[in-house]
């Protein structure tokens, strides 16, 4: 079953001579329980797609459908709750003067109502951390711990879809592997779909079921991860594969 779909998405910044086409008619489908990878070099349009999906920016043209229903630029709280973003810099995504618990509580109550409660012990267990860390400030956690807490905050909203924007790129290789395993386990356990943006095909191969390759805002190649990475059809995809170092 298709849970999320983008149809002919185009995003243009600026006008006339200064216009920049960040996306050029890109379409995609995300299936129920699937992890879809978006890969490509910097400026290929990966993160722009997440901005359009999350409602941070409207598309210039094209449409986004959730369960077959087209989403408007003015999202409801329920639509925001359904699709939760996890950012590249986890530490920067938290308020520096609030504890992790306070930030999570604020997020949950904004999306689910002022009386919504949070089971911090269950959340901490979900992301493999001691519950006591919830009472710390972002600066008191390591990069890997903070990224786990960012995942916990997203999951506290009980989303159907996670939007992951280069969430392992700022971590060392060991922490990357731990976060990838954690995300795969959570998606499997909670039956959550995810879109995972990365420039690194080795990371995509470790985590994703299917992958879409982007270049200059256009879709170059898509398919099952093993097929696209193992036997790429396009020269650009082969270039990306050849540049990958094994994790």
C-alpha positions in Angstrom: 0.0 0.0 0.0 1.3 3.5 -0.9 1.3 5.8 2.2 3.0 8.8 0.6 3.4 10.0 -3.0 5.0 12.9 -4.7 3.8 13.7 -8.2 5.9 15.9 -10.6 7.4 18.0 -7.8 9.1 21.2 -9.0 10.7 23.8 -6.8 12.0 27.1 -8.2 13.8 29.7 -6.0 14.0 33.2 -7.4 12.5 34.6 -10.6 13.5 35.2 -14.2 17.3 35.3 -14.7 18.0 34.5 -11.0 15.7 31.5 -11.0 17.2 28.3 -9.6 15.4 24.9 -10.2 16.0 22.9 -7.0 13.6 20.2 -8.2 12.5 19.4 -11.8 9.4 17.2 -12.0 10.4 14.6 -9.5 7.9 11.8 -8.6 8.2 9.1 -5.9 6.2 6.6 -3.9 6.7 5.4 -0.3 5.1 2.1 0.6 3.8 1.1 4.0 6.6 0.0 6.3 9.3 0.8 3.7 12.5 2.8 4.1 13.1 4.8 0.9 16.5 6.3 0.3 17.1 9.6 -1.5 20.7 9.8 -2.7 22.8 12.2 -4.7 25.5 14.8 -4.4 25.1 18.1 -2.6 22.5 20.3 -4.4 20.8 17.3 -6.0 17.4 18.2 -4.4 17.3 15.5 -1.7 16.7 17.9 1.3 14.3 20.0 -0.8 12.0 17.0 -1.2 11.9 16.6 2.6 11.1 20.3 3.0 8.1 20.0 0.6 6.9 16.8 2.3 7.1 18.2 5.8 5.4 21.4 4.8 8.3 23.6 5.6 8.1 25.0 2.0 5.4 24.7 -0.7 6.2 23.2 -4.1 6.2 25.5 -7.1 4.2 22.9 -8.9 3.2 19.3 -8.4 1.5 17.6 -5.5 2.1 15.5 -2.4 -0.5 12.8 -1.4 -0.9 11.2 2.0 -2.9 8.0 1.8 -4.1 9.1 -1.6 -5.3 12.5 -0.5 -3.5 15.6 -1.7 -2.0 17.8 1.0 -2.4 21.5 0.9 0.4 23.9 1.9 -1.5 24.7 5.1 -1.0 21.5 7.1 -3.2 20.4 10.0 -1.6 19.4 13.3 -2.6 15.8 12.6 -0.7 15.9 9.2 2.4 17.4 10.9 2.1 14.7 13.6 1.9 12.0 10.9 5.2 13.0 9.3 8.1 13.8 11.7 11.4 15.3 10.7 14.8 14.3 12.1 17.5 16.8 11.3 21.2 16.4 10.5 22.3 18.4 13.6 20.5 16.9 16.5 22.0 19.2 19.1 21.0 22.3 17.2 17.4 21.0 16.8 16.9 21.1 20.6 16.4 24.3 22.6 19.8 24.8 24.4 18.2 26.0 27.6 15.6 23.3 28.0 16.1 19.7 29.1 15.5 17.0 26.5 12.3 16.0 28.5 11.0 19.5 28.3 11.6 19.8 24.6 9.9 16.5 23.9 6.9 17.4 26.1 6.5 20.7 24.3 6.6 19.0 20.9 4.1 16.3 21.9 1.7 18.8 23.4 1.9 21.1 20.4 0.9 18.1 18.1 -1.4 16.1 20.3 -2.9 18.6 22.7 -1.9 20.3 25.9 -2.9 17.4 28.1 -0.9 14.8 26.2 1.5 12.8 28.4 4.9 11.3 27.6 6.2 8.0 28.8 9.9 9.0 29.0 11.0 5.6 30.3 9.5 3.9 27.3 10.9 6.4 24.9 14.4 6.1 26.4 14.2 2.3 26.2 13.0 2.6 22.6 16.2 4.4 21.6 18.5 2.4 23.9 19.4 5.1 26.5 19.0 5.4 30.3 15.9 7.4 31.2 18.0 9.7 33.4 19.5 11.3 30.3 16.1 12.9 29.5 16.7 15.4 32.3 20.0 16.6 30.7 20.5 19.5 28.4 21.5 18.9 24.7 25.1 20.1 25.3 25.5 17.5 28.0 25.0 14.6 25.6 27.3 13.2 22.9 26.4 13.6 19.3 25.2 10.0 19.1 23.1 10.3 22.3 21.5 13.6 21.0 20.6 12.0 17.7 18.9 9.1 19.6 17.0 11.7 21.6 15.9 13.4 18.3 14.6 10.0 17.2 12.8 9.6 20.5 11.2 13.1 20.1 10.0 12.2 16.6 8.6 8.8 17.8 6.8 10.5 20.8 4.4 12.0 18.3 3.5 8.4 17.1 4.1 9.2 13.4 3.5 7.0 10.4 6.5 8.4 8.5 10.0 9.5 9.6 11.8 12.1 7.4 15.5 11.7 8.0 17.8 14.4 6.6 21.5 13.2 6.6 21.0 12.2 10.3 24.3 10.1 10.4 26.6 12.4 8.4 27.9 14.3 11.5 28.7 11.1 13.5 31.7 8.9 13.5 31.5 5.5 11.8 30.7 3.6 14.9 27.9 5.9 15.9 26.6 5.9 12.3 26.3 2.1 12.4 24.5 2.2 15.8 22.0 4.8 14.6 21.3 2.9 11.4 20.6 -0.3 13.3 18.4 1.6 15.8 16.4 3.2 13.0 15.9 0.0 11.2 14.8 -1.7 14.4 12.3 1.1 15.3 10.8 1.1 11.8 10.3 -2.7 11.9 9.0 -2.7 15.5 6.6 0.2 15.1 5.8 -0.5 11.4 6.9 3.0 10.6 7.8 4.1 7.0 10.8 6.4 6.5 12.5 8.5 3.9 16.2 8.6 4.4 18.3 11.3 2.7 22.0 10.6 2.3 24.9 11.4 -0.1 26.5 8.1 0.9 25.3 5.0 -0.9 27.0 2.7 1.6 24.7 4.1 4.3 21.7 3.8 1.9 22.6 0.1 1.2 22.8 -0.7 4.9 19.3 0.7 5.7 17.0 1.2 2.8 14.7 -1.1 0.8 14.5 1.1 -2.3 16.5 4.1 -3.5 16.0 7.1 -5.7 19.0 8.8 -7.3 18.9 12.5 -7.9 21.1 14.9 -9.8 20.6 18.6 -10.3 17.0 18.4 -9.1 16.1 15.6 -11.5 15.4 11.9 -10.9 18.2 9.8 -12.6 17.5 6.3 -11.5 15.3 4.4 -9.0 14.6 0.8 -7.8 15.4 -1.8 -5.3 18.7 -1.0 -3.4 20.4 -4.2 -4.4 19.5 -3.7 -8.1 20.5 0.0 -8.3 23.7 -0.2 -6.4 24.7 -3.7 -7.6 24.0 -3.1 -11.3 23.4 0.7 -11.9 22.1 1.6 -15.3 23.1 5.2 -15.4 26.7 6.6 -15.6 26.0 9.0 -12.8 24.8 6.2 -10.5 27.9 4.2 -11.3 30.1 7.2 -10.4 28.4 7.4 -7.0 28.8 3.7 -6.5 32.5 3.8 -7.4 33.1 6.6 -5.0 31.7 4.7 -2.0 33.9 3.4 0.7 32.8 0.2 2.5 31.4 0.7 6.0 
